[in-house]
Amino acid sequence: MLGHTIRSLRKARRWVSPKNLTSRVGVERAAADCMVIGAGAVGIAVARELALKGREVVVVESASTFGTGTSSRNSEVIHAGIYYPRNSLKAVFCVRGRELLYQYCSEHEVPHKQIGKLIVATKSSEVPKLNDLMIRGIENGVDGLRMLEGFEATEMEPELQCVKALFSPVSGIVDSHSLMLSLVGEAENHGATFCYNTTVIGGHIEGNRICLHISESKDLENWDGKFPLHPQVILMPKLVVNSAGLSAPALAKRFDGLNSIVIPAAQYARGCYFVLSKMKAPFKHLIYPIPEDGGLGVHVTLDLDGQIKFGPDVEWIKNMDDISSFLNKFDYSVCAKRAERFYPEIRKYYPNLKDDSLEPGYAGIRPKLSGAQQSASDFVIQGEDIHGVPGLVNLFGIESPGLTSSMAIAEHIVARYLR
């Protein structure tokens, strides 16, 4: 795929002759218009938005296809915008993104369903937190929120046990793969090029412009960080969006000339999901407990076929170095014994859960900027006004509600940074 991109750039007469190189002699380089690093939900949405504006877009993705990281390892929930502080990027982009997402899915026949969510207080001491969530949701512009007594919630979901519940009718679910496939197709139809198995290994600032060092991903298979990486090609775009997800902070540190003080420390929290088996699906709505440290609690989600899954939990990952995160060397396995922690949490609101009914599903990693026992961080979108590099936009900490917010983030980036 790297060769395909090089040929495309040559055809567009963007190639720079080696005799004009000012550094890194012998490495071919080419000018480019817009580049997006990372083909997750947000990166794809950004690429589509740029392409719709008539810009030439190249998306560089280290994996063999799109959406293999956080974008495919989540709850596939369309969030309403309840949990996040007023006027935060998470609140603003979630509410706007939800509107854009429902509209896009309806117009492009992307499988989705607005099934609604119940956030439940299972004991009286949790009711004040539930009230706070309702106030916050209203402040954020979430429509239709309604506080229910326990018996009202049970009328909606007979298997549910709670003392009170906050009902959010605008929450829903989406087939994230179909969504990303549709966005990729639309971006490509408007001229965007997706370059898989290709890795941005670093970059440097030259002449008030960022130059990206790019190699084929296979060249990194045996790399341990002990020797320098050499690019196969250097691309010089007018606009770069670092949407590398889990690897975004580590990649930014590899941009020679970018002040490292502006790059936030990365934190990682693993979350496992377990699938309900041997039992009929007990719920028709999303069921969420009161949020916990680092996450939204072990909740109930449904896929579009009605399959129930529980999760994710929160397991903080310690001692993850930049090289490992840059190479995405995360452990995505799910230990079956971890279900022992799920049963008591789930039975707080679903007491009829039977023993041995949970089977390992999958795991995802949250790209967080705050650690255990710390207040949740907001999304970070950095442009030239923060780091001083023209044409570079870094996206850090795009965890939940990143999927819901993806199209709103794309809209924002194009409106603010495209010149």
ABEGO torsion letter per residue (X at the ends): XAAAAAAAAAAAGABBBAAABABGBGBBBBBBABBBBEBBAAAAAAAAAAAAAGBBBBBBBABABBGABAAABBAGBBBAGAABBBGBAAAAAAAAAAAAAAAAAAAAGBBBBBAEBBBBBABAAAAAAAAAAAAAAAAAGBBGBBBBBAAAAAAABAABBBABBBBBAABBBBBAAAAAAAAAAAAAAAGBBBBBGBBBAEBBBBGGBBBBBBBBAAAAAABAGABBBBBABBBBBABBBBAAEAAAAAAAAABBGBBAAABBBBBBBBBBBBBBBGBBBABABBBBBBBBBGBAEBBBBBBAAGBBBBOBBBBBBBGBBAAAAAAGBBBABBBAAAAAAAAAAAAAABAABBBGABBBBBBBBBBBABBBGBBBBBBBBBBAAAAGBBGBBBBBGBBOBAAAAAAAAAAAAAAAABX
